[in-house]
Structures are given as C-alpha cells and as structure tokens.
Amino acid sequence: MLKIKGGRLTGAALQIGLLVAVLGVSGCGPGQAGAAAIVGQERIPVAQVESEVRQVLAEREELGVPPASPVDATKHVLNNILTSRVIRATAEELHVTVSKGEVDRLRGQFQQQAGPEGLKRELAASFVPAAQADRIIADTLLLQKLNKRYGGAEAALAQQQGGVAPKVRSLLQQTAQRLDIEVSPRYGEFDARELSLVDAVEDYLTPDQGGLGGAVPGQP
C-alpha cells in the first residue's frame, strides 16, 4: 500500500526520489451495485479494482516481487485509488495542476535512475500496476506543488524526506471528510483522518451477492 505515516513517505521508490508520495492518503456501504467505493459523486467500479489487482499480481510474479494474496492486493489497490482521488480533489479545489509534459519529464528522470524495469518493480512492490504509473507520478507532482504553496515553514523538510507537510496533510484530511468516501464493507472503511483504508475484514471478500462490491480476483 502507498501511504505516508507520520508525514514520512513509505512505499514505492523512496530510494529513487519522490515517486508516489501518496498517503498513509461501514454499515450498508455505497448503494450502487458493483461499486467498490463511492468518492463524492464518483463511483469506483469493482471491475476497475479487480483489473488493477490482476495486473499487479501478474507483474509482481514477472518481476520477482514477493507474492501477495489477492485479498491483500485488493485492499492495497483500492487504497491507492482512493488516496489518489483525495489528492486530485484537493489540488482541483486549490487550482493546482500538472501538465503532461511535467509527468513525462519526471517519469523520464525515474527511468534514468532506476531503469524501466526498476521503476516497474518499485510500482509493483507498492501494488501499482505499470499502466497506472502516470497517475501516481501526477499525484507526486501535485503533492510537491501543494507542499510548496501551502506547506509553510515545514515544506522544505517534508520535500527532502519525500513526505507531506502537516498543513498539507490537514488539507487532504479535510477534503477526504468532505468527499464522504463510502467503501464496501468487504474492503473495510476509509478513515479520513488516517487517509487510509482501515479494518478490512477478509470474510467480506466473497463473491458479490447483488449489492455493493464483488469477488476478489483469484478467489472462488
């Protein structure tokens, strides 16, 4: 899972720079059949989560990354999707943007340092499929800009540590609360304060029975 704990980056590509500086970012659950989660007005389909899980598990095997269970991978993949939505919603509200050119340049820097396979391996280790690399790189750039603009005196230190300044983390928490993220109980729930999925219960990770959610790839 990609997360920031205590404002410090843990997860993919810490050793090659600031890649994936994303966060460590119940009841009946969302009322839309086939939704893994609902973020504001956006529905995150189970099919999207399942697709990314299959890609990640295949890439981990291909690249020699330690294996993970489909249950564990599903939780991590969904968490990555949700924290990405929080970052982007915060940036949009504050009129912070990144261009395709900026994403291309940063991807090129990472590939120069680690090589294409190295970057892919780092992403797979944090449950990000290679096809979503640009999404994570864009999120990294957005966090860098949010740090610079709103991080205050602690922004420089946070940037050096590959993390998020407390003031920016607070902005992200406020966004998460406003989005009122609903998650299928089979995956747990999204804690807006921790900016992370919590209390995932494996017993819920069973085939869809007509409500929210769906089967976990690789599970019967």
C-alpha positions in Angstrom: 0.0 0.0 0.0 1.2 3.5 -0.7 1.0 5.7 2.4 2.5 8.4 4.5 2.7 7.6 8.2 3.5 10.5 10.5 4.2 12.7 7.5 7.0 10.4 6.1 6.9 8.6 2.9 7.0 4.8 2.9 6.4 2.6 -0.1 7.4 2.7 -3.7 10.6 4.4 -4.9 11.8 6.1 -1.8 15.3 5.2 -2.9 14.9 6.8 -6.3 13.3 10.1 -5.3 9.9 11.4 -4.6 7.9 8.9 -6.6 4.5 8.1 -5.2 4.4 10.5 -2.3 0.8 9.4 -1.6 -0.7 8.9 1.7 -0.7 6.8 4.7 -3.6 9.3 1.5 -19.5 0.7 7.1 -22.9 -0.1 7.5 -24.6 -0.9 4.2 -21.9 0.7 2.2 -22.4 2.5 -1.1 -25.9 2.0 -2.6 -24.7 1.3 -6.1 -24.4 -2.3 -7.2 -20.9 -3.2 -8.4 -19.2 -0.3 -6.7 -16.2 -0.9 -4.6 -16.4 2.6 -3.3 -18.0 6.0 -3.9 -15.9 9.1 -3.7 -18.2 12.2 -3.7 -20.3 11.6 -6.8 -17.8 9.2 -8.4 -18.3 5.5 -8.4 -15.2 3.3 -8.2 -16.3 0.1 -10.0 -15.4 -3.3 -8.7 -14.3 -4.1 -12.2 -11.6 -1.4 -12.1 -10.2 -2.7 -8.8 -10.2 -6.3 -10.0 -8.4 -5.3 -13.2 -5.7 -3.5 -11.4 -5.3 -6.4 -8.9 -4.8 -8.9 -11.7 -2.2 -6.6 -13.4 -0.3 -6.1 -10.1 -0.2 -9.8 -9.2 1.0 -10.7 -12.6 3.7 -8.0 -12.6 4.9 -8.9 -9.1 5.3 -12.5 -10.3 7.0 -11.5 -13.5 9.4 -9.1 -11.7 10.3 -11.4 -8.8 8.5 -9.2 -6.2 7.4 -11.2 -3.2 3.9 -12.7 -3.8 0.8 -11.3 -2.2 -2.6 -12.8 -1.7 -5.5 -11.5 -3.8 -7.2 -10.3 -0.6 -4.2 -8.2 0.5 -3.6 -6.9 -3.0 -7.2 -5.8 -3.3 -7.0 -3.8 -0.2 -3.8 -2.1 -1.2 -5.0 -1.4 -4.8 -8.3 0.2 -3.6 -6.4 2.3 -1.0 -4.1 3.6 -3.7 -7.1 4.6 -5.9 -8.9 6.3 -3.0 -5.9 8.3 -1.9 -5.2 9.4 -5.5 -8.8 10.7 -5.6 -8.3 12.7 -2.4 -5.0 14.2 -3.7 -6.6 15.2 -7.0 -9.8 16.7 -5.4 -7.6 18.8 -3.0 -5.5 20.0 -5.9 -8.5 20.8 -8.1 -10.2 22.8 -5.3 -7.0 24.8 -4.8 -6.4 25.2 -8.6 -3.1 23.3 -8.5 -2.4 21.4 -11.8 0.3 19.5 -13.6 0.8 19.1 -17.3 1.5 16.0 -19.4 5.0 17.4 -20.1 5.8 17.6 -16.4 4.6 14.0 -15.9 6.7 12.9 -18.9 9.8 14.6 -17.6 9.5 13.1 -14.1 8.9 9.7 -15.5 12.0 10.0 -17.6 14.0 11.0 -14.5 12.9 8.0 -12.6 13.6 5.7 -15.5 17.0 7.2 -16.0 17.8 6.5 -12.3 16.2 3.1 -11.9 15.7 1.9 -15.5 12.2 1.0 -16.9 12.2 -2.4 -15.2 13.3 -0.8 -11.9 10.5 1.7 -12.0 8.0 -1.0 -12.8 9.3 -3.2 -10.0 9.0 -0.3 -7.5 5.5 0.3 -8.5 4.5 -3.4 -8.4 6.0 -3.6 -4.9 3.5 -0.9 -3.8 0.6 -2.5 -5.6 0.5 0.0 -8.5 0.2 -1.6 -12.0 2.7 -0.2 -14.6 -0.3 1.1 -16.6 -1.1 3.5 -13.7 2.5 4.9 -13.5 1.5 8.3 -14.9 -1.4 8.6 -12.4 1.0 8.1 -9.5 3.6 10.4 -11.0 1.0 13.1 -11.5 -0.1 12.7 -7.8 3.6 13.1 -6.8 3.8 16.3 -8.7 0.6 17.6 -7.2 1.8 16.9 -3.7 5.1 18.6 -4.4 3.2 21.7 -5.6 0.8 21.6 -2.6 3.8 21.4 -0.3 5.5 24.3 -1.9 2.4 26.5 -1.9 0.7 25.6 1.4 3.3 23.7 3.4 4.7 26.7 5.2 8.0 26.5 7.1 7.9 22.7 7.1 7.5 22.3 3.4 11.3 22.1 2.6 11.9 19.4 5.2 8.9 17.4 4.1 10.1 17.7 0.5 13.6 16.4 1.4 12.1 13.5 3.3 9.7 12.6 0.5 6.7 13.4 2.6 3.9 15.9 3.1 3.9 18.9 5.4 1.4 18.8 8.3 -0.5 21.8 6.8 -0.9 19.9 3.5 -1.9 16.7 5.3 -4.6 18.7 7.1 -5.9 20.0 3.7 -6.1 16.4 2.4 -7.9 15.2 5.6 -10.5 18.0 5.1 -11.0 17.0 1.5 -11.4 13.3 2.5 -14.1 14.3 5.0 -16.0 16.5 2.5 -15.9 13.7 -0.1 -17.5 11.4 2.5 -15.9 8.3 1.0 -18.1 5.2 1.2 -16.4 1.8 0.9 -18.0 -1.6 0.5 -17.7 -3.3 4.0 -16.0 -6.2 2.4 -13.0 -4.0 2.0 -13.2 -2.1 5.3 -13.8 1.6 5.5 -11.8 4.7 4.6 -10.6 6.7 7.6 -10.4 10.3 6.5 -8.1 11.2 9.4 -5.6 8.4 8.6 -6.2 8.8 4.9 -6.2 5.1 4.5 -8.4 2.0 4.4 -8.9 0.5 7.9 -10.5 -2.6 9.4 -10.6 -4.6 6.2 -12.3 -7.9 7.1 -11.4 -10.8 4.9 -14.7 -12.5 5.4 -16.3 -9.8 3.4 -14.1 -10.6 0.4 -16.6 -13.0 -1.2 -18.4 -13.1 -4.5 -21.0 -10.3 -5.0 -24.4 -11.2 -3.8 -26.2 -8.4 -5.6 -25.1 -5.4 -3.6 -22.0 -3.3 -3.5 -18.7 -4.9 -4.2 -17.6 -8.0 -5.9 -15.4 -11.1 -5.9 -11.6 -10.7 -5.4 -9.5 -11.8 -8.3 -8.1 -15.3 -7.8 -10.8 -16.1 -5.2 -13.6 -18.6 -5.8 
